Amino acid sequence: MSDAADRDVVVVGGGPAGCAAAVFAARDGLDVTVFDRGRSSLARCAHLENYPGFPAGIDVGTLADLMRAQAERADCTVVADLVESVARSGVDGDGGAAARFVVTPREGDPVTARRVIAATRYGGEYLRGLDDEDAMFEVHDHGGERQEHFDREYADRDGTTPVDGLYVASPSDADRQAVTAAGRGARVGKRVVADARVDDGWWPAAAERVDWVRREAELDDEWADRGRWGEWVDAEHADGPVDPDSERFARVREAAVDAARSAYVDADEEAARAAAGHRALAAHLDPEAVVDAHGADALLDAMDDEAVAAYAAGDGPNAGPVEEGTR
């Protein structure tokens, strides 16, 4: 087996926590695979009434589809398979591209990864052997029977664990609502991004990142100059642990400037992204609900006249063969 990892990050679990962690990691350029067996604890809900952004609530099937679509749009690979084990690779994973873990799914081939994020609500059997079992698991008495469960308090608040490269985004008892589970996943994803940057030569204070998209118009004229951004990085980290005159500092400075400048978009790009977001959301909506919400007249007004005429004439995308003389 090659020392190089197949994936930067493998996420086990495709619920709110897993998808949030995966999106944050992938948006920073990490190669992410999500293993989702399709039985998230979210599926036990009939309807979500308290997830922000959905005034009348949302059915769990649609939310799951939207989360998966967002992960895939961020360039995550989503695999419908159950992970049976995560084992140490036996390779020294001190930085670089070395694989720390071998992830073995039930049906597919094993995958090596530099980092693993455990994001399953129930069970943790696939993690056995990575650390002392007394530390990772806790015993409960249930109906007179001894039962062992993964300890939800094993990881720190940011998901880090005593096992280098292993993170836990699984919802704790404090994160049992879907929205708080997503928040935990986002927090863990940000930690993974920062740690990956540190492996790449960044120092911790420089590695922290806010993932947002801002309006270019908010910038003063002086910030149009790339050099001004470099001065900002120098000022922020002049007293840091890395010599400002070193090659390492210069490389991180350029990467930090690129990341900061890429967060700003002009008005045209802002409009294009808004339109793309609307289309992506609309693709998951029931057509009848869209008609009810907007009215047929509004939808017809929004359509191209030629498209309406073609549809009326039987040339729409779902039109079948038309017999001679029926038009």
Backbone hydrogen bonds, N-H to C=O, Kabsch-Sander energy under -0.5 kcal/mol:
donor,donor_aa,acceptor,acceptor_aa,energy
5,A,97,A,-2.4
7,R,112,T,-1.8
8,D,31,D,-1.1
9,V,31,D,-2.3
10,V,115,R,-2.1
11,V,33,T,-3.0
12,V,10,V,-0.5
12,V,117,I,-2.9
13,G,11,V,-0.8
13,G,35,F,-2.9
19,C,15,G,-2.9
20,A,16,P,-2.0
21,A,17,A,-2.3
22,A,18,G,-2.3
23,V,19,C,-2.5
24,F,20,A,-2.1
25,A,21,A,-2.1
26,A,22,A,-2.8
27,R,23,V,-2.3
28,D,25,A,-1.0
29,G,26,A,-2.1
30,L,25,A,-1.6
32,V,30,L,-0.8
33,T,9,V,-2.1
34,V,77,T,-3.4
35,F,11,V,-3.0
35,F,33,T,-0.5
36,D,34,V,-0.6
36,D,79,V,-2.8
43,A,40,S,-1.9
44,R,41,S,-1.6
45,C,42,L,-2.0
48,L,58,I,-2.5
49,E,47,H,-0.6
54,F,51,Y,-1.2
57,G,54,F,-2.3
58,I,48,L,-2.1
63,L,59,D,-2.0
64,A,60,V,-2.5
65,D,61,G,-2.1
66,L,62,T,-2.5
67,M,63,L,-2.5
68,R,64,A,-2.3
69,A,65,D,-2.5
70,Q,66,L,-2.3
71,A,67,M,-2.2
72,E,68,R,-2.6
73,R,69,A,-2.3
74,A,70,Q,-1.6
75,D,72,E,-1.7
76,C,71,A,-2.5
77,T,32,V,-2.5
78,V,76,C,-0.6
79,V,34,V,-3.4
79,V,77,T,-0.6
81,D,79,V,-1.7
83,V,81,D,-0.5
84,E,104,T,-2.6
85,S,104,T,-1.5
86,V,126,Y,-2.5
87,A,102,V,-2.4
89,S,100,R,-2.5
93,G,91,V,-0.6
95,G,93,G,-1.7
96,G,199,D,-0.7
98,A,95,G,-0.9
99,A,3,D,-2.5
100,R,113,A,-1.4
101,F,113,A,-2.3
102,V,87,A,-2.9
103,V,111,V,-3.7
104,T,85,S,-2.8
104,T,102,V,-0.6
106,R,82,L,-2.6
111,V,103,V,-2.7
113,A,101,F,-2.0
114,R,7,R,-1.7
115,R,8,D,-1.3
116,V,165,G,-2.3
117,I,10,V,-2.8
118,A,116,V,-0.6
118,A,167,Y,-3.0
119,A,12,V,-2.7
119,A,117,I,-0.6
127,L,124,G,-2.3
128,R,125,E,-1.7
129,G,131,D,-0.6
130,L,127,L,-1.8
135,A,132,D,-1.0
136,M,132,D,-1.7
137,F,133,E,-2.6
138,E,149,H,-3.0
140,H,147,Q,-3.6
142,H,140,H,-0.6
142,H,145,E,-3.2
143,G,141,D,-0.5
145,E,142,H,-1.5
147,Q,140,H,-3.3
147,Q,145,E,-0.6
149,H,138,E,-2.8
151,D,136,M,-3.3
152,R,150,F,-0.6
154,Y,151,D,-1.8
156,D,160,T,-2.9
159,G,156,D,-2.1
161,T,166,L,-0.8
164,D,162,P,-0.7
166,L,163,V,-2.2
167,Y,116,V,-2.8
167,Y,165,G,-0.5
168,V,159,G,-2.0
169,A,118,A,-3.1
169,A,167,Y,-0.5
170,S,118,A,-1.3
175,D,172,S,-1.6
176,R,173,D,-0.6
181,A,177,Q,-2.4
182,A,178,A,-2.1
183,G,179,V,-1.8
184,R,180,T,-2.2
185,G,181,A,-2.3
186,A,182,A,-2.4
187,R,183,G,-2.2
188,V,184,R,-2.4
189,G,185,G,-2.7
190,K,186,A,-2.3
191,R,187,R,-1.7
192,V,188,V,-2.4
193,V,189,G,-2.2
194,A,190,K,-2.3
195,D,191,R,-2.5
196,A,192,V,-2.5
197,R,193,V,-2.0
198,V,194,A,-2.1
199,D,195,D,-2.1
200,D,196,A,-1.0
201,G,198,V,-1.8
202,W,197,R,-2.5
206,A,203,W,-1.1
207,A,203,W,-1.8
208,E,204,P,-1.1
211,D,209,R,-0.6
212,W,210,V,-1.0
214,R,263,A,-3.4
216,E,265,V,-3.0
218,E,215,R,-1.6
219,L,216,E,-1.8
223,W,220,D,-1.5
224,A,221,D,-1.8
225,D,222,E,-1.1
226,R,224,A,-0.5
228,R,225,D,-1.1
229,W,225,D,-0.9
229,W,226,R,-0.6
230,G,226,R,-1.7
231,E,227,G,-2.1
232,W,228,R,-1.8
233,V,229,W,-2.2
234,D,230,G,-2.3
235,A,231,E,-2.4
236,E,232,W,-2.2
237,H,233,V,-1.8
238,A,234,D,-0.7
240,G,237,H,-1.7
246,S,243,D,-2.3
250,A,246,S,-1.9
251,R,247,E,-2.2
252,V,248,R,-2.4
253,R,249,F,-2.7
254,E,250,A,-2.0
255,A,251,R,-2.0
256,A,252,V,-2.9
257,V,253,R,-2.4
258,D,254,E,-2.3
259,A,255,A,-2.3
260,A,256,A,-2.4
261,R,257,V,-2.7
262,S,258,D,-2.0
263,A,259,A,-0.6
263,A,260,A,-0.9
264,Y,261,R,-1.5
265,V,214,R,-2.6
270,E,266,D,-2.5
271,A,267,A,-2.3
272,A,268,D,-2.4
273,R,269,E,-2.5
274,A,270,E,-2.1
275,A,271,A,-2.5
276,A,272,A,-2.3
277,G,273,R,-2.3
278,H,274,A,-2.2
279,R,275,A,-2.4
280,A,276,A,-2.5
281,L,277,G,-2.1
282,A,278,H,-2.9
283,A,279,R,-1.8
284,H,281,L,-1.7
285,L,282,A,-1.7
289,A,286,D,-0.6
290,V,286,D,-1.8
291,V,287,P,-2.2
292,D,288,E,-2.4
293,A,289,A,-2.2
294,H,290,V,-2.2
295,G,291,V,-2.9
299,L,295,G,-1.8
300,L,296,A,-2.6
301,D,297,D,-2.4
302,A,298,A,-1.5
303,M,299,L,-0.8
303,M,300,L,-0.7
308,V,304,D,-2.2
309,A,305,D,-2.6
310,A,306,E,-2.5
311,Y,307,A,-2.2
312,A,308,V,-2.6
313,A,309,A,-1.7
314,G,311,Y,-1.4
315,D,310,A,-3.6
319,A,316,G,-1.8
326,T,323,E,-1.8
